Each structure stands twice: as structure tokens, then as C-alpha cells.
Amino acid sequence: MKNLRLHKNLLHQLILTYLKRDFKIKINLKDEYLLEKNLVSGKYIIVPTFSHYIDSNIELRLSLYNVFQHINHTITTISDLRKEIYALKTR
């Protein structure tokens, strides 16, 4: 999604919603990932920069990694992002 950087708050909300659903926790993810532009495609992708806290919790780390991969490969528009958040909140 090329405009991902413009909608970082929505992206952050989606990631937090996954964590709340899967782990019933709310944590500060400020330093746990970066948005970087892929040099080949020009698309912004989520790159994990996990802290020791995340690295030491294998389930949490794998879950976040899977969420990042899901977003990187399936969320292509802002509409997709909003739909995903809505679907998670209504389950």
C-alpha cells in the first residue's frame, strides 16, 4: 500500500486490535516496527524491530510477525485497512 505512511494511525490501530483479540493485552508498539519503502515495488512495508520484551515472548513475537506479514501481503488499500479493523472489532 503506497499510502501506508499517511495512514500510520489506522495501521497501528489494526495491529493493536489483533493483539487485544489474541492476547487480551495492550502494549506500546512504538519501537516494535518501522514502515520502510521497498526499493523495487515502491510499496511501504512493515519491518519488525522487536525489542527484548517481544523477542523474549515467542508467542507474541510470532503473532506480531504473522500480523505484519498479513498486512504486507493482503492490505492493499486504505479501504482494506478500515474493513479489516471493523471486522476484527465486530467478531
PEVEN-V689131 format. One record per backbone hydrogen bond with DSSP energy under -1.0 kcal/mol. CO is the residue of the C=O (numbers start at 1). NH is the residue of the N-H. If there is no record, write none. Layout:
BEGIN
co=(CO;CO)
nh=(NH;NH)
END
This chain:
BEGIN
co=(1;5;7;8;9;10;11;12;13;14;15;16;17;18;19;20;29;32;34;36;38;43;45;47;51;52;54;57;58;59;60;61;62;63;64;65;66;67;68;69;70;71;77;78;79;80;81;82;83;84;85;86)
nh=(4;8;11;12;13;14;15;16;17;18;19;20;21;22;23;24;32;49;47;45;42;38;36;34;55;56;57;61;62;63;64;65;66;67;68;69;70;71;72;73;74;75;81;82;83;84;85;86;87;88;89;90)
END
